[in-house]
Amino acid sequence: MAYFVNCNTASLNPIGGSLDKQKAEHLYRRLGFSASVDTINTAIGLPVSAYIDNLIAQAVSMPEIAAPVWGNWTGADYPEDSEDRNPILNQQKNEFYNLYISSLVTNNLRDRLSFFWSNHFVTEYRNYRAAPLLYRYVDCLQRNSIGNFKTFVSEIGLTDAMLYYLDGVYNNGNNPNENYGRELYELFTLGEGNNYTEEDIIETARALTGYVERGDESYTPVTFNPEKHDAESKTILGQTANFDYDGVIDNLFTQRPNEISWFICKKLYEFFVHPDSDDATGSNAEEIIQGLAATFRANNFDIAPVLAQLFKSEHFFDEEAIGVIIKSPFDIYINLINETKFSYDDDTLASIENICRLIGQELFNPPGVEGWYRDRYWINTNFMIGRWLSSELFLQNAWNADTEQFRTFALDATGPSGMTTNDPDEVSKAILDKLLPKGIADDELQNALDVFRSDIQDQYYAGGIFGTWNLYYPGAENQVYLLLLHIIRQPEFQLK
């Protein structure tokens, strides 16, 4: 439990100075899906503030996934018979899943954020089962992931995936549906019960009516029909007007800026810093969140200034913030790809998607509108065994693809001395340091060192003196493989 108690009392003040190895590793484990030795070495020694500004600028300017040829297809573009149509839809979905997972591997902050927002503005693919709707939803996530939150809220509510998922397409003026209005407040902007009433939800549902035109063909973008909109006066959050969709969003951000900024910054804090944001454990998390919320409001709900302030802060880089978040399933495998630089292809990405689904994180299919529960929920008994076995499978597949990439990883991790050192413990410690955010428990360190030595103990160590062994020794790549199999079973490997 010690890992999950937040004792961080560092301030929101900029940390200043330059990145060292630990700071750079920590930054990439949180801001993206970790990074290779080369990427970390490039960051070391650079000013923290300028480096983070550059990463944020890259995320802001990064292009979205290009529209697939089927991105705007309607039912008219598919076979009429479901037996012929469904395989095409499945192929398109799988193709797009691979494209998106590839972006998680390579796009650092932008798609770390788009992935985060997919678990905030939740839809479930199983609900609509149409690749064109999925593409348009993900495009909205990517375009807005580090943009303006008010714009984001406005746009995501009119994506076809969301309109179908929360029944907006059935929200008629003469028969309002409350589903989206409820989640707009409860899950997307304010938090459950946070200064809104049941009557606000009812009146909001009336204001959101009219986005019900689904066209004659399936998968046609939903459009607004003014004849299906309730044009009468409504009272929402204490204000009375003839609210429509845009009026609801404007009124929400005008009347509840403090509640919105607190709710969203709290969620960002728990995702990027520590899952425990309650000061009762001895941290100053609430003070940090209040500071971030003030920045959010001062910048008209732009997301980038909040992240810049957080990522540059003493609080973010404090020792108490390192290695205290449990990896999600996607963290495990994408982090391994990035940290080891092991080769991967479309089959690898498809395998990651399948494995993550089996151990609790099904891409674009959370268990409900509240999203994945995260953190401790990732490591129940069944999931823990699955995490071990599937990590072993990942390493086995990498070994079968190219054994030499294990030697290359060890050489990279050990640095300049990797080419000449005769000390296997030096290599082991470098690999442990690369893959574990806070190293390994003292009582387990010797076990790990022994695993690395096990195959060739007699040949490189005699009479207490190291011999001629080095990483170019025949079989050294197998030593690395055995050590990695050992590491993925350690508790520290589950943390980031």
N, C-alpha and C positions, 0 to 999 in steps of 0.2 A: 504493500500500500504506500510505502514511502515515496515511490515514484509519482504518485497521483495526488499528493498534497502540495498545494501551491504555497510556497514560502518566499516567493519572489517579492522583494520590497524595493527593487531598483526603480529609478524614476523614468519619466518619459523624455527626459533631456537627451539630446543627441549624444551618442557615445564618442564621436570624434575619432581621430587617429586612423590607423590603417587596418585592413583585414589581416589576421593571422590565420593559420590553418584551421584551428577550431572554429573561429567565427565564420570563415568561408564555408566550411562543411555544414555548419548549423544553418546558415543562410539558405544554402541550396536544398537542404532536406526539407525546409519549411516553404520556401518561396517556389520551389519546383519539385521535381521528383529526383532529388539528389544530383550528383555530378561526378564526372570522371576525375581521375588524378590530374590530368592535364588541365581541365577547367579550373580546378581548385588552385593549382600552382599558378595559373595565370592571374587569379584574383588576389593571391597573397601579396601583401605589400602595397596594394592600392588603397586610396582613401575610401573609407566606408561610405560617406555621403555621396561622393561622385559616382561610385560604383553602383549604388542602389538607384540613384537617379537614372543611370544609363539602363539598368535592367527594367525599370518602370517605363522609360521612354520606348524601349524595344517592345514591351508588352502593349503599349498604347498604339504603336504604329504597325503592329504585326497584322498581315492580311488574314482574313478568315479562310476556312477551307473553301476552295473553289466549288462552285455549284456543280454537282454531278449532272450528267446529261439528262437524268430523270428527276432533277431537283424540283421541277415545276410540272411534272406530269399529273394528269388527272386520270380518272378511271377509263377515259376514252383511249388512253395510250397503252392500256393493258388488255390482255385477252378477257373476254366476257366470262368464260368458264373459270370457276375458282380453282379447279385442279391445275389449270394452266397458269393462272395468275399468281397463285400463292408461292410457287417456287421462284418466280421472278422477284416478288416482293422480299422474300427471304434472302435471295442473293444480293439485292440492293442494300438491305439492312446490314448484312454481314460485311459487304464492301465498305459501307460508311462507318461501321464500328471500327474496322481496321484503320481507316483514315483518321478517325478521331483518337484512337489509342496511340497511333504513331505521333499525333500532335502532342499527346501527353508526355511522350518520351522526349520530344525535342523542343517544346515551346515554353519551357520554364514557367514564368509567372502567369502569362496570359491564359494558358490552358489549365494550370493549377487552379486559377480563379474560375474559369468556365466550368470546371468539374465541381468546384465548391458551389457555384450558383445552381448547378443542376440538382443539387441536394437541398437547395433553398426554394427555388421556383420549381417545385417538383411536378413532373408529369410521369406517366407510366406508359412505356411503349406498348405493353400488352393491352392497353385500353383502346388504342387506335390502330395499331398494326399497319402503318403506312409509311414507307421510307421517305416520300416527299414531305410529309408532315414532320418527321424527325429531323430532316435536313433543315427545314425552316426554323424549327425550335433551336437547334444547335447554333445556327447562324446568328440568331438573336442573342444567345448566351455569349458567343465569342465577340460580337460587335460591342456588347455593353458590359463585358466582364470587368473592365477597369475604366468605365466611362462615368456617366451621370446616373445616380441611382433612381432619381425620379423618372428620367427618360426610360430607364430599364423597366421599372414597374409598369409604366404605361405601355411599352411595346410588348412585354412578355404576356400581358393579359389578353392581347389580341392575336397571339400566335394560334394557329389552328390546333396544335397539340394541346394547349392550355384550354382553349374554348371547348374542345371535345372532352378533355379529362375532367374538368370541373363544371361541365354541363352548361357553359355559356351559350352554346348553340341551341339550347332549349329554353333560354331566358326571354320569354315573350312578355310584352307589356301587360297583357291581360292575365298572365299567369307567371309571375316572377319566380326565378329559381335562385335560392340564396347561397348556393355552394361557393361560387367564386367570391362574392362579397364577404362571406365569412372568412375564407382563407386569406383574402387580401389583407384583412386586419390581423387575424390570429397568427398566421404563419409567415406572411410575406413582409409586413411593415411594422406592426405594433407589438406583437406578442400576445399570448392568450390573456384576455381580460384586462388589457392595459389601456384603460381610459376610452373605451367604446362600449356601447350597449347593444342588446339584442335588437332594439328598435333601430339603431344605426345600421345594423346588418340588413334588416328588412327594407329600410328606405334606400340603402345602397343598391340592393338587388334591383329595385325599381329603376334606379338611375342607369344601371348597366344593361338594361334590356335593349334588344334590337339587333344584336350581332348574331343573327340566326339564319341568314341566307346561305345555304350550302350548295347551291347550284344543282344542275341536273346530273352531273357526274360526281362520283366519289372522289375525294381528295382535292376537290375544288376549294381554293381559299375562301374562307368564310367572309362575308361582307355584311354591311349594316343595312337594315331595312327600317327607315323612319316610321313606317306604318306599324311596326312591331315594337316601337319604343314607347315607354310611358313618359309622356311629355308634361305631366302634371307636376305641381310643386312638391318638393320633398324636404325634410329636415334631417340633416346629417351632421353629426359632431357639433350640434348646437347652432348650425347655420341653415337657413331656409332659402331655397332657390329652386329653379327648374334645372336641377343637376342632370347632366348627361355623363358619358364615360370620362371625357376630359375634365369635366367639372368635379367629378369624384376625386380624381387624382390631385388636381389643384387644391381642392378643399382639404384633403388629407394632409398634404405636405405643409399647407398654411396653418392648419389648426393643431397639428400634432408633431412639430419638428423635433421636440425634445424626446418624445417617446420613440419616434422612428430612429433617430440618431443613436440613442442608447441601445435599442434592440439590435440594430445591425452591427454596431461596433462591438457589442458584447459577443455576438456570434463570430465576428472576425477574430476577436481576441481568443476565444476558445478554440478556434481552428488553427490559428498561426502561433499562438504562444503557449497556452495551457488550457486543458479542458475544465479546470476548476477556476471559476471567476468569482468565487465567494470569499470575501475578506475574512470570514470567520476562521479560516485556516491560518491566518497570519500574513497574507499577502496584502498588497495595495492594489489589487486588480481593479477594484471599483473606481479608484482614483484615476487609473490609467484609462479605463473605458470612458470615464467622463471627459478626460482630456481629448481623446480621439473623437468623441461625439461633438465636442465643441468645434474641433477642426472640420468635421463633416458638415456641420451647420454653416460655419463661416465660409465654406467653399461651395455653398448651394448644392450640397449632396454629391459632389464629385468624389469618386472613390479613390483616385490616385493620391491625393494629398494625405488621406488617412493612412494609406499603406506606407507612403514615404515616411511619415512621422513614426509609425510603429516600427518599421524595419531598421530605422536609423537609431532607435532609442537604446538607452542603457538597459531598459527593462527587457527588450527582445533578446539581447545578447547576454543577459545575466546567466551565471552558472546554473541557477535554479530553473531556467527555461530550457536547458539542453537535455535531450533524451527523456522527455516526460510525456510525450504523446505516443499512443499505440498506433503502429502502422495499420492503415487500411490494407485490404488485400491488394489493391492496385499499387499501393506504396511498396509492398514487398517486392513485386516482380519488376516494376518499372525502375525502382531504385537499384535493383541488382543489375539490370541492363546498363544503366548509366554509370554505376560505380565500377563495374568490371570491364565495360566496353565489349562484352561478349557480343558476337554477331547475332542478328535476329532477322527474321523475314516475316512475311504475312502469316505463315503458319504459326510462328512464335506468338504473334499478336493475337491471333484467333485462339490459341491455347490459353493465353493470359485471360482473355475475356471469359472463356469457358470455366477456367479454374476459379476465377473471382466469383463467378455466379454460384459455383458449388460451395464456396465458403463464405457466402453472405453478402456479396456486393455485386449485384447484377446490374450491368451498365444500363442506364436510363430506365431502370425498373426497380426503384426502391420499394420497400414493403408497403408503403402507403404515402399519403400526401405529406406526412411529417418527415419523410426521408429516412435515410439510414441513421441508426442511433449512434454509431461510432464508438470509439474509445473502448471501454471495458467490454462492450457488447461484441467486439471482434474476437474475443478470446474465450468463449465458452469451451467446454471440453471437446465437443465435436469439431468446432472450427479450429481449435489449436492443433489437433492431430492433422487436420486437413492442411493447415499452413505448413507443418513440417514436411508432410509427404509430398505436397505439390512443389515446395521449394527444392526438395531432393530431385524431383522429376525435372524441374527447370535446369538444375546443374547437370544431371545426367544427359539431357538433350544437348546442352552446350558442350559437354565432354565428347559426345558422339559426333558432334559437328566438327570440332577442331580441338584436339587436346592442347596444342601449342598456345592457344589463347589463355590458358591457365598460367603458363610460365610468363607470358607477356604481362598479364595482370600483376603477378607478383613482382616482376621487375619494375613496373610502373609504381606500385605501391611502396616499394623499398627505396626508390629514388636512386641517386647517383651511385650509392654504395651497393645497389642490388647486383651490379655486374661483377663485383669483385668479392663481396663479403663471403667468408667461410662460416659465418655464424647463423645457423638455421633459426635461432631464437629471434634474431634481429628481423628476419623475414616474417616470421610468424607474428611478431608484435606489430609490424607495419600493416599487415593484412587485417589484424584485429582492430587496429586503430582506424583503418579506412572504413570498415563495415559496421563498427559499433560506436555510437555517438559518445559514450562515456567509457569506452574500454570494457573490460570483463572483470568480474569479481575476482579478488586476489586468490580465493581458494579454488577458482576454476582456471586461473591462468596457466598453471603448470600442466593441467590436463590438456589444454589446447597446444602447448608447446610439445608435449609428448606425442600428440597425434601427428604433428608435422614431422617429428623425428622418426616415427615408428618404423617406417619401411627400411631405413638405412642406418639405424642407430650404430651398428657395429662398424660401419664403413667410414663414418666421419667422426666418431667420438670414441676415444680409447684412452684410458688412464687419465681422464679429466682434461684432455687436450683436444681441441678441435682439429680436424684434419683438413683434407683438401676439398671437401664438398663445397659446391656453390649452386646457384640456380640453373647453371648450364649442365649440371650433373644429370646423367640419364635417369629418368624417373622423378625428377624434381617437379615436373608438371603434375604428376600423380599425388605428390605430397600436398601441393596446393589444393587439388581437388578434395583430398581427404580432410584437409583443414576446413574448407568451405562447408563440407557436409557436416562437420562438427559445429561450426559457427551458427548455422541456421537453426540448430536445436537449442541455442542458448537464449535465456530470457531477454538479454540485452539486445539481441537481434530484432526483437519485436518492437523496439522503440525507435523513435526518431527525434 
